[in-house]
Amino acid sequence: MGEKSKNLHILIITGLSGAGKTQTINCLEDMGYYCVDNLPPALLFKFLELGMQSEGKISKVALVIDVRGGDFFPDLSQALSELQVDGIPYEILFLEASNEVLVRRFKESRRRHPLASGSRLLEAIQQERKILEELRGKANLLIDTSNLSPRELKEKLESHYLENESGGFSINLVSFGYKLGIPMDSDIVIDVRFIPNPFYDPVMRNMTGKDQQVIDYVLNSPISKSFVRRFMNLLKYLIPHYIDEGKTNLAIAIGCTGGQHRSVVLADYTGRQLERIGNNVIIRHRDLARYQLEE
């Protein structure tokens, strides 16, 4: 396909059924991508040839290829290998969610899982995970949509793919509670449960990491001061190396027990420090809304 292939951004979208691929291509269409859903892998090269012959009218394509392709889906591995041999650059976006969330989404939508014929829904989901295991390992970006709202998913996509267009590097910081599970799409996971917990102070128990009293309590701890100094030095060391390796997005998850106090304070603090040294940072508090709604 020659030099023209280098002017075409090729994004392969795949992942678990019910994980948000339809919403993803809607977002990417708004971002200027030419999107095709459920493309048979055998037609991948033919479609890319058409895109390269568009004389610049098509510069970004997003192709959803997943198990709905049935017997044709295994051809994807061969097609991707051929792209590599021909030196054609592409990215893989993999979407997933927890079994519980996927089961709930299918029941709410009353849609049938593409592998559910003759088997229970949960078994079909587990079977799909196994089929996609190798492809998941090749993904350039992994997004777990279990706890993402449509707006948050859109923000994640924009922060990654719009920043990539300008050659930028972005950092996504998320606070979370371990009792609600680790964000599976994180590159770096930091456990801050060793820091003194405001929860055990009756005055601060029902506050959050957005309240000044909690912020002061966490950041004034000698343990916290020592930790943030070492953590920032680690990030300052790592980020340039990630950039040198071609990484355009870094996902950092900071977790405490419930995602209410310590992780919120430290995610905000770390984000501000990273911004001060010139990084593009997006901060999200995954589990904070639970406590804010309860007030």
Secondary structure, DSSP 8 states (H G I E B T S, - for coil): -GGGGGGSEEEEEEE-TTSSHHHHHHHHHHTT-EEESS--GGGHHHHHHHHHTSTTS--EEEEE--GGGGGGTTHHHHHHHHHHHTT---EEEEEE--HHHHHHHHHHHT---TT-TTS-HHHHHHHHHHHHHHHHHT-SEEEE-TT--HHHHHHHHIIIIIHHHTT--EEEEEEEEGGG---TT-SEEEE-TTS--GGGSTTTTT--TTSHHHHHHHHTSHHHHHHHHHHHHHHHHHHHHHHHTT--EEEEEEEESSSSSHHHHHHHHHHHHHHHTT-EEEEEETTHHHHHHH-
